[in-house]
């Protein structure tokens, strides 16, 4: 009897799932996407814009052999189960597999794994469905929009600014960074002062005069205040309040990326890569199992099954006072899919027990996810906050204190949240008058808004409804790789080309490259996914306005002139400028093509050591035409020493060639000599 064929995206989870399913099932991997838009046709879009935006899909380079093998396996199988990831992109991959492998409607089912555990995988096979065409249309529309905007604007920017690319979401993210930089540049610091009375056991800060809030703007104002102060301070009010500190909701994709950035120092890309491994499966010796649920989600929902098991665990470990409630939130319009929050697949797989099976970074992230999910179901922490107000000649000073009276969720989550007690002395509660002449004044200046860190940029993108959490890591990587931003003290500063690209896009495309339009487009894509909007309508409405704007910009947008170096061309006297070529920047005449002068820049030579072979030259670092580093003698061609591996500075005692360090071992660089140091 033919086997049932199951196709997943990742090779790492195919063996695990095959073990769960047992006899009669063969699980194989598509290794991600198998098809993408071609780069042929009008403007190289791979989309027939004049024929209802019909996409032209081709196999991704290197996937032909895999697809042939999958086709063969499909023909040999009774039933095909498409088990790609449970999101829009996964739905689209399943559709591409069905189309490319010629799978008939009656011969396939779609199954979704929200967690890679035996129970949940078997449960998924009990409720299969067909491919959701609305989700596929939404993802396809996103891909077509991104291709049209990306290709057309990138070509424009390359010809007008020297920028490498532009994109529907990428350019809006860059605009946020550029706009913030301009806020910082335009910021005018404002002076302000603080006045603090210091007592033997506490201090109090001036905040009111005649019970009206004070804002002290100058030294003159400070001096007037000091003239009116006596040495006697009278307690006029004591306020004690018990406040609750609520546990944070379990992680969704964006909050995981943000918190892992600030608390663990992980980039969004690193966080998602590690989370993918934790989801796909970890070898625990006796079994291989996914440790967390699917990590691309916008929902803070937790399954009833997990809630019950977690609450039972909390009751057993900490007692009934620590068992809390399930966190809920108002329905977010941007929530994409009905996934759960990111949580451990089992409450019993504690971080401590899993640590031996994980790398240090995997352990850090798993512990964070586990702790956050469990702590979200714990009771509130309780804090006793005390405020004491003292009066001195109608000037009011305030001293604040805070005591943690019940730790609640902080019992588990304290390592990830700052919670310090500031205890006011008992004397403040008992004594009515205090004396001091120790009054400290300090000058301050207001600070400009901070540049975006990775966490803050992700937070802004999410709140503004731009892009999808699963794309944030790629967006950030792209603007860094394109040289549009540099990272200073873990914050983004736009480069000159980043600012120029943003300004040029705003010059002609402010209608499209802005927060409001991009968020509205996300809403349209959501509506397509729900079957409430037609993808063709969305594409036609967009393209009717966009393409004429592009055509106009190609004709009217002024090209950014190349930057002058301050030198003149030795051949024609025109200014020398910095141009960009295939292999980077170079200096050439501004009068090109009439004058083809190119300045030869002196090559930076990195000397490694004296050459032990010819004894007169130096071993230097060189590069091939493709940029690969090798080591050779500066006396070439007289001395033909050359090696890919770093030389040690010694010669082989057997053949006289260079000795090199290769994989922590010293060997002879002559491939015909078998000498290894230590023999």
MOCOR-V235571 format. One record per residue. SS is DSSP state (helix for helix, strand for strand, loop for the rest). PSI is psi in degrees with one decimal (* if undefined). NEAR is the number of other C-alpha atoms within 8 Angstrom. Layout:
ss = <SS	SS>
psi = <PSI	PSI>
near = <NEAR	NEAR>
This chain:
ss = <loop	loop	loop	strand	strand	strand	strand	strand	loop	loop	helix	helix	helix	helix	helix	helix	helix	helix	helix	helix	helix	loop	loop	loop	strand	strand	strand	strand	strand	loop	loop	loop	loop	loop	strand	strand	strand	loop	loop	loop	loop	helix	helix	helix	loop	loop	strand	strand	loop	loop	loop	loop	loop	strand	strand	loop	strand	strand	strand	loop	loop	loop	loop	helix	helix	helix	helix	helix	helix	helix	helix	helix	helix	helix	helix	loop	loop	loop	loop	strand	strand	strand	loop	loop	loop	loop	loop	helix	helix	helix	helix	helix	helix	helix	helix	helix	helix	helix	helix	helix	loop	loop	loop	loop	helix	helix	helix	strand	strand	strand	loop	loop	loop	loop	loop	loop	loop	helix	helix	helix	helix	helix	helix	helix	helix	helix	loop	loop	strand	loop	loop	loop	helix	helix	helix	helix	helix	helix	helix	helix	helix	helix	helix	helix	helix	helix	helix	helix	helix	helix	helix	helix	helix	helix	helix	helix	helix	helix	helix	helix	loop	loop	loop	loop	loop	loop	loop	loop	loop	helix	helix	helix	helix	helix	helix	helix	helix	helix	helix	helix	helix	helix	helix	helix	helix	helix	loop	loop	loop	loop	strand	strand	strand	strand	strand	strand	strand	strand	loop	loop	loop	loop	strand	strand	strand	strand	strand	strand	strand	loop	loop	strand	strand	loop	loop	loop	loop	loop	helix	helix	helix	helix	helix	helix	helix	helix	helix	helix	loop	loop	loop	strand	strand	strand	strand	strand	strand	strand	strand	strand	strand	strand	strand	strand	strand	loop	loop	loop	loop	loop	strand	loop	helix	helix	helix	helix	helix	helix	helix	helix	helix	helix	helix	helix	loop	loop	loop	helix	helix	helix	helix	helix	helix	helix	helix	helix	helix	helix	helix	helix	loop	strand	strand	loop	loop	loop	loop	strand	strand	loop	loop	strand	loop	loop	loop	loop	loop	loop	loop	loop	loop	loop	loop	helix	helix	helix	helix	helix	helix	helix	helix	helix	helix	helix	helix	helix	helix	helix	loop	helix	helix	helix	strand	loop	loop	loop	loop	loop	loop	loop	loop	loop	loop	loop	loop	loop	loop	loop	loop	loop	loop	strand	loop	strand	loop	loop	loop	loop	loop	loop	helix	helix	helix	helix	helix	helix	helix	loop	loop	helix	helix	helix	helix	helix	helix	helix	helix	helix	helix	helix	helix	helix	helix	helix	helix	loop	loop	strand	loop	loop	strand	strand	strand	strand	strand	strand	strand	strand	strand	strand	strand	strand	loop	loop	strand	strand	strand	strand	strand	strand	strand	strand	strand	strand	strand	strand	loop	loop	loop	helix	helix	helix	helix	helix	helix	helix	loop	loop	loop	loop	loop	strand	loop	loop	loop	loop	helix	helix	helix	helix	loop	loop	strand	strand	strand	loop	loop	loop	strand	strand	strand	strand	strand	strand	strand	loop	loop	loop	loop	loop	loop	loop	strand	helix	helix	helix	helix	helix	helix	helix	helix	helix	helix	loop	loop	loop	loop	loop	helix	helix	helix	helix	helix	helix	helix	helix	helix	helix	helix	helix	helix	loop	loop	loop	strand	strand	strand	strand	loop	loop	strand	strand	strand	strand	loop	helix	helix	helix	helix	helix	helix	helix	helix	helix	helix	helix	helix	helix	helix	loop	loop	loop	loop	loop	helix	helix	helix	helix	helix	helix	helix	helix	helix	helix	helix	helix	helix	helix	helix	loop	loop	loop	loop	loop	helix	helix	helix	helix	helix	helix	helix	helix	helix	helix	helix	helix	helix	helix	helix	helix	helix	helix	helix	helix	helix	helix	loop	loop	loop	loop	loop	loop	strand	strand	strand	strand	strand	strand	loop	loop	loop	loop	loop	loop	strand	strand	strand	strand	strand	strand	strand	loop	loop	strand	strand	strand	strand	strand	strand	loop	loop	loop	loop	loop	loop	loop	loop	strand	loop	loop	loop	loop	loop	loop	loop	strand	strand	strand	strand	strand	loop	loop	loop	loop	loop	loop	loop	strand	strand	strand	strand	strand	strand	loop	loop	loop	loop	loop	strand	strand	strand	strand	strand	loop	loop	loop	loop	loop	loop	loop	loop	strand	strand	loop	loop	strand	strand	strand	strand	strand	strand	loop	loop	loop	loop	loop	loop	strand	strand	strand	strand	strand	loop	loop	strand	strand	strand	strand	loop	loop	loop	loop	loop	loop	loop	strand	loop	loop	loop>
psi = <136.4	150.5	159.7	131.7	128.5	126.2	119.5	172.9	-43.9	131.1	-30.5	-25.5	-3.7	-43.3	-39.1	-48.7	-36.3	-37.6	-42.0	-43.3	-31.4	-157.2	140.3	-3.4	135.0	126.1	124.6	168.3	142.2	-7.6	48.6	-147.8	144.7	-19.9	155.5	172.4	141.4	170.2	35.4	-179.9	-168.8	123.3	12.3	24.2	-24.9	18.9	128.8	89.2	-20.2	-1.3	62.1	34.8	39.4	123.5	146.9	101.8	140.8	159.8	139.9	142.6	130.2	-1.9	-0.9	-47.4	-42.0	-45.3	-39.4	-42.0	-41.7	-39.6	-43.1	-43.2	-35.3	-44.9	-30.5	-0.4	148.5	-42.5	141.7	128.7	117.2	110.3	45.6	174.4	149.9	57.7	-176.6	-41.5	-41.1	-37.7	-41.4	-38.9	-41.5	-42.3	-43.1	-40.4	-45.4	-44.2	-47.8	-28.7	5.9	46.9	127.0	151.9	-40.7	-13.2	7.6	160.6	154.9	126.2	149.5	128.8	111.8	-16.8	145.3	76.5	155.9	-48.3	-45.7	-33.2	-46.5	-37.8	-38.2	-35.4	-13.6	-16.5	63.2	167.3	-179.5	167.6	134.8	103.0	-32.4	-42.2	-39.8	-45.1	-39.3	-46.5	-38.1	-40.8	-43.3	-45.0	-41.7	-44.6	-47.3	-36.5	-48.0	-52.2	-45.2	-49.2	-45.5	-45.2	-34.9	-44.0	-41.5	-47.9	-37.4	-36.9	-26.7	-27.5	-19.7	-0.3	154.7	-32.1	167.0	161.5	164.2	-46.1	-39.4	-45.0	-27.9	-40.6	-42.5	-39.0	-39.5	-42.2	-42.5	-44.5	-40.8	-39.2	-36.5	-33.8	-42.5	-43.9	-34.8	-8.6	133.2	112.9	141.9	136.1	141.2	160.3	152.4	146.9	121.8	128.3	123.7	125.2	175.5	-34.1	-5.3	175.5	160.3	140.4	136.1	130.3	-14.1	156.2	123.8	38.5	23.1	134.2	136.5	137.3	109.7	117.3	-11.2	165.1	-33.4	-42.8	-40.0	-45.8	-40.0	-40.2	-45.8	-35.7	-31.1	-7.7	139.6	-164.7	-6.7	129.4	126.6	132.2	119.8	-12.5	136.6	120.5	125.5	128.3	139.7	124.6	150.1	137.9	117.2	142.8	146.4	154.5	159.4	163.8	140.9	178.7	-48.5	-42.4	-32.5	-44.9	-42.6	-49.5	-36.2	-29.6	-48.5	-36.3	-32.8	-13.0	21.4	143.2	162.2	-39.3	-44.8	-42.3	-47.6	-32.8	-45.0	-42.8	-37.9	-43.0	-40.9	-33.7	-43.5	-28.4	139.6	135.0	113.9	18.0	-73.6	-25.0	160.3	127.8	145.6	131.0	-22.4	161.1	174.3	133.1	5.3	97.1	149.8	3.8	141.6	10.2	139.9	141.2	149.8	-36.7	-45.4	-41.5	-46.9	-44.7	-37.8	-41.6	-37.3	-39.7	-44.9	-41.2	-43.8	-42.4	-37.0	-15.0	165.6	-27.7	-19.2	-3.8	120.2	-136.6	164.7	129.5	135.6	162.5	160.7	143.0	119.7	127.2	-24.8	-2.5	125.2	-51.4	158.7	48.1	167.4	171.9	171.2	121.1	165.5	148.7	-18.6	132.8	-22.7	-13.6	76.4	154.9	-40.0	-42.1	-29.3	-19.0	-42.5	-20.0	-0.9	153.5	162.9	-42.8	-37.9	-40.5	-44.9	-46.3	-40.4	-44.1	-40.6	-47.4	-45.8	-50.4	-41.8	-45.3	-44.2	-42.7	-29.5	-19.2	10.0	163.9	161.3	148.2	152.6	132.4	133.8	111.0	130.9	133.3	125.1	128.1	130.0	146.1	139.4	103.0	48.6	8.8	125.6	132.6	147.6	139.4	127.6	146.6	158.1	131.7	131.8	115.1	-22.2	123.9	-26.8	-128.0	-21.7	-16.8	-36.1	-31.6	5.9	-28.4	-18.8	5.0	131.4	128.1	90.3	138.0	138.6	101.1	125.4	141.8	149.1	-29.4	-29.3	-27.7	-21.6	-32.6	142.8	-24.8	144.4	153.7	140.8	148.8	12.5	90.4	120.8	131.4	141.4	137.4	137.1	164.8	140.1	149.2	147.9	164.0	145.4	150.7	158.8	128.3	173.7	-43.4	-43.3	-34.3	-42.8	-42.3	-43.8	-44.7	-42.0	-47.4	-32.0	-5.1	33.0	124.8	-164.9	146.0	-35.3	-15.4	-8.2	-42.7	-41.4	-41.8	-48.6	-42.7	-41.7	-48.2	-24.9	-47.2	-32.5	-6.2	18.7	-21.7	156.0	154.1	114.2	120.2	43.9	22.7	153.0	126.1	127.1	141.8	173.8	-44.7	-30.1	-41.0	-44.3	-45.5	-44.7	-45.8	-41.2	-38.8	-39.4	-28.1	-37.4	-20.9	29.9	-25.1	-28.2	-38.6	77.5	163.7	-47.5	-45.4	-43.4	-40.8	-38.5	-36.5	-39.2	-39.2	-42.7	-41.0	-37.1	-40.4	-36.9	-42.5	-30.0	-1.3	15.9	-8.2	149.4	128.5	-37.0	-40.4	-43.9	-45.6	-43.3	-44.2	-42.8	-52.5	-33.4	-31.5	-37.2	-50.4	-43.2	-33.9	-39.3	-46.4	-42.3	-41.4	-39.9	-35.6	-34.4	-23.9	127.4	138.9	135.4	120.7	147.4	150.9	129.6	145.5	-13.5	-2.7	163.7	153.8	126.5	-12.1	-36.1	-6.2	-2.6	160.9	144.4	142.3	162.0	122.2	164.1	132.0	-172.8	-33.4	22.8	-164.7	149.4	161.5	128.6	173.9	139.9	-12.3	20.5	140.3	-1.2	-41.2	124.7	24.6	132.3	127.3	129.5	114.1	137.6	130.9	136.0	121.9	124.4	105.2	132.0	-45.7	168.9	145.9	118.6	-5.5	-58.7	-18.2	1.0	-26.2	-173.7	142.8	121.1	158.7	126.0	170.2	142.2	173.8	-28.2	2.1	5.2	135.3	137.3	174.6	132.1	172.9	142.5	-14.1	9.8	137.4	-0.2	-41.4	115.1	26.2	128.5	135.4	148.0	-27.8	154.1	121.5	154.8	-15.8	2.0	164.4	154.5	127.8	-12.8	-39.5	-7.6	3.3	174.5	143.2	138.8	159.3	120.1	115.9	52.8	20.1	139.3	123.0	169.0	139.2	-15.6	114.2	-20.6	-5.7	130.0	13.1	133.6	135.8	136.7	-10.9	*>
near = <2	7	11	12	15	12	13	16	12	11	11	8	10	12	9	11	12	11	7	9	10	7	4	8	11	9	12	10	11	12	9	8	9	13	9	9	11	11	7	8	9	8	7	9	14	13	13	13	7	5	6	7	10	8	9	9	9	8	9	10	5	5	9	9	7	8	11	8	8	9	10	8	9	12	7	8	11	10	11	14	12	12	13	13	11	10	8	10	9	10	15	12	12	13	10	10	9	10	8	8	10	7	11	7	5	4	9	12	12	12	13	10	11	9	12	15	9	9	6	11	14	10	8	11	8	6	7	10	7	7	9	7	6	10	13	14	11	14	12	9	11	9	8	10	10	10	9	9	12	12	12	10	12	14	9	11	14	11	8	10	12	9	11	8	11	12	11	12	10	12	11	12	11	13	10	8	13	13	8	12	11	8	10	10	6	6	7	5	8	6	10	12	14	11	11	12	14	11	10	4	5	9	9	10	11	13	11	11	10	7	8	6	7	8	7	9	8	9	7	6	9	12	8	8	8	7	6	7	9	8	8	9	12	10	12	8	8	10	7	8	7	8	8	8	8	7	12	7	10	13	14	14	13	13	9	11	14	14	10	14	13	9	7	8	7	9	11	13	9	8	13	11	8	11	12	9	9	13	14	13	14	12	9	9	5	5	6	10	13	14	15	14	15	12	13	9	14	14	11	14	9	8	7	6	6	10	11	8	9	11	11	8	9	13	11	7	6	8	9	7	8	12	12	11	8	7	9	7	6	4	5	6	4	8	8	7	8	5	10	12	15	16	11	13	10	7	10	4	9	9	10	5	7	11	10	5	8	10	7	7	8	11	12	9	12	13	10	8	14	12	10	13	14	10	13	15	16	14	13	12	15	13	13	12	12	12	12	13	12	12	12	13	7	8	13	14	15	12	11	10	11	12	10	10	8	7	10	12	16	10	7	8	11	10	6	6	7	6	5	4	8	8	7	10	8	6	6	9	8	6	8	8	8	9	8	11	7	7	9	8	9	7	8	8	8	8	5	9	7	6	10	11	9	14	12	9	10	13	11	8	11	12	7	8	11	12	12	8	12	8	8	11	11	8	11	10	9	9	12	10	7	10	10	14	12	10	8	7	4	7	10	13	12	14	10	7	12	14	11	9	11	12	8	9	10	9	7	9	9	9	6	8	13	10	9	6	10	16	12	8	8	11	9	10	12	11	10	15	12	9	8	7	10	8	10	8	8	10	11	8	8	8	8	8	8	9	8	8	10	11	8	9	10	8	6	6	9	5	7	6	4	7	7	9	8	6	7	9	12	5	6	6	7	9	13	14	12	12	10	9	7	4	5	6	8	10	11	13	15	9	9	8	5	5	10	9	9	8	7	5	4	4	4	4	7	6	8	8	8	10	12	9	10	7	8	7	10	13	13	13	12	9	9	8	5	5	6	7	9	12	14	13	14	9	10	9	5	5	10	9	9	8	10	7	10	9	11	9	10	8	10	11	5	6	6	8	10	16	14	12	12	9	4	5	8	11	12	14	11	7	6	4	9	7	9	9	7	3	4>
